[in-house]
């Protein structure tokens, strides 16, 4: 799959356009074939590392490398074993 990923926090120069292995839906996750995605202010602040500090109490569970994208549209391709298609 094609993805824009970052492995360190910083400005837009840390973004990498990569071919990555196809993901698999785990547990209660689902896999989406994304047709469009948006980048919003939260995505930018995560990439900058602003939300990865203890004092923000937001995003401290975000691990690197990371693929941003809180807003996507597409079709559900797979549902994990504990998930439901609603």
Buried (B, 14 or more C-beta within 10 A) or exposed (E): EEBBBBEEBEEEEBBEEEEEEEBEBEEEBBBBEBEEBEBEEBBEBBBBBBBBEEEEEBBEEEEEEBEBBEEEEEEEEBBBEEBEEE
